[in-house]
Amino acid sequence: MYKHDRSRRLQLSVSMWMMLYLSFPVAMFWISNQADYFEEYVVKRKREIYPPDEKMHRKEMEDFKERMRDRKEQRLLKQMAMRSEE
């Protein structure tokens, strides 16, 4: 009878751990997908990392891109002129 009680306790213990092991990820998934949590944490965090563009910053970035395009174009034209002279 002692062996039977011991195996029953072991089976109960294993099933309890298995239940915890399986329910933890499900609970975390359920909590993290709540709309309130998403609004409070994820959206606020995204706004911290990627702040809304300012018009001045956007203008500076566009000017920088244009200068880089002009430089690249001038370099390519110079290379083409050198090749045509050869």
N, C-alpha and C positions, 0 to 999 in steps of 0.2 A: 504494500500500500504506500510505502514511503516513496518508491520510485515513481509511482503514478502521480502523487502530489507534486513532486519535484518537476516532472516533465510538464505538468499542467501550469505550474508557475512560470517555467521557462517559456512555454508557448504564449502565455499571457504577456510576459515581459517583451517578447519578440513582437507580438502583435501591437503592443502599445508603442514601441519604438517605430515600427513601420507606419503606424497611423501618424505619429508626429513627423516622421520623415516625409511623408506624402502631403500632409496638410500644410506644412510651413510654406512651400513654394506657392501653393494655391492661395493661401491667405495673403502673402506678399503681393501676388499678382492682383488679387481683388482690391487690396488697399491702394496700390499704386495706380490703379485704373479708375479710381473714384474721381468724379468731375471736380469736386471741391479741392481735393489734393492736387489735381492737375493744374487747376487755376492758380492756387496759392503758390505752389512750389515751382512747377515746371515753367509756367509762363513768366513768373517773376525772374527766375534764374536766366531764362533766355533773354529777357530785356536787359539784365545786368551784363551778360556776355556780349550781346549784339545790340548796342543802344540804337535808337532810331537815328537815321541819317540827318545831319544838319545840312542846310543848303550850302553853307560856306565850305564845309568839308567835301561835299559832293563836287562842288565847282573846282576845288583844288585837285581832286583826284582826276577829274576829266581833263584838266589842263596838263597834269603830269602824263596821262596816257597819250594825249595829243603830242606832247614833246617827244615821248619815246617813239611814237610812230614816225614823226618827222626825222628823228635821228636814224632810225632803221632805214627809212626810205633814202635818205642822203647817202648812207653807207652802201646800200645796194646800187644806187646810181653811180657812185664812185667806182665800185667793183666792176660794173658793166662797162664804164668808160675805159677802165684799165684793160679789160679783156678785148674791147674793140680796137684798141691801139696796138695790140700784139699781133 
